[in-house]
Amino acid sequence: MNISDSESPVRILAKTCGCKGRNMKVTYSIIDSYHSLCLDKKDIISAEIEACQRLTKYTVDEKDKLVVETELAELKMSLDLMN
């Protein structure tokens, strides 16, 4: 019997939230994953990096762009520290 992996990769949706100019942050929502409890930290952080990169493409406001780029740098640093 052949078993194939039919689950799509972890899909995370990233959004910016908060008041303009202060306390802005990036929030994440896990979508389309039926084994979300079986994910390790590296998979989640990698998916968050991909979500931030997608969000960067569509961000128009400069303050939002700065928040997303800061979050992206922090995620990449934490992933590097795990390796």
C-alpha positions in Angstrom: 0.0 0.0 0.0 1.3 3.4 -0.9 0.7 6.2 1.5 1.1 9.8 0.4 1.1 13.0 2.3 -2.1 14.7 1.3 -2.1 17.5 3.8 -1.1 20.9 2.4 1.8 22.6 4.2 1.0 24.7 7.2 -0.9 27.8 6.1 -0.8 30.8 8.4 -2.5 34.1 7.8 -0.7 37.2 9.1 -2.4 40.5 9.9 -1.3 43.8 11.5 -3.4 45.1 14.3 -3.4 47.9 16.8 -3.5 51.7 16.8 -1.6 53.5 14.1 1.8 54.6 15.5 1.8 52.7 18.8 1.3 49.2 20.0 1.0 47.8 16.5 1.8 44.1 16.1 1.4 41.2 13.8 -1.1 38.5 14.6 -1.3 35.0 13.1 -4.1 32.5 12.5 -3.5 28.9 11.5 -5.8 27.9 8.6 -6.3 24.6 6.7 -4.4 22.4 9.0 -6.0 19.3 10.5 -2.9 18.3 12.6 -2.1 21.7 14.1 -1.3 20.1 17.5 1.6 18.1 15.9 3.6 21.0 14.7 6.9 21.9 16.3 8.3 25.4 16.9 10.5 25.4 13.8 7.6 24.6 11.5 5.4 27.3 13.1 8.1 30.0 12.9 8.9 29.0 9.3 5.2 29.3 8.4 5.0 32.7 10.2 8.0 33.9 8.2 6.3 32.9 5.0 3.1 34.7 6.1 5.0 37.8 6.9 6.7 37.7 3.5 3.3 37.4 1.8 2.0 40.3 3.9 5.0 42.5 3.0 4.0 42.3 -0.7 0.5 43.7 0.0 1.3 46.3 2.7 0.9 49.8 1.5 1.1 51.9 4.7 4.7 52.7 5.7 4.0 52.2 9.5 2.5 48.7 8.8 5.5 47.9 6.6 7.9 48.8 9.4 6.0 46.6 11.8 6.0 43.7 9.5 9.7 44.0 8.6 10.6 44.2 12.3 8.5 41.1 13.0 10.2 39.3 10.1 13.7 40.2 11.4 12.7 38.9 14.9 11.3 35.6 13.5 14.4 35.0 11.4 16.7 35.6 14.4 14.7 33.3 16.6 14.8 30.6 13.9 18.6 31.0 13.6 18.9 30.7 17.4 17.0 27.4 17.3 19.4 25.8 14.8 
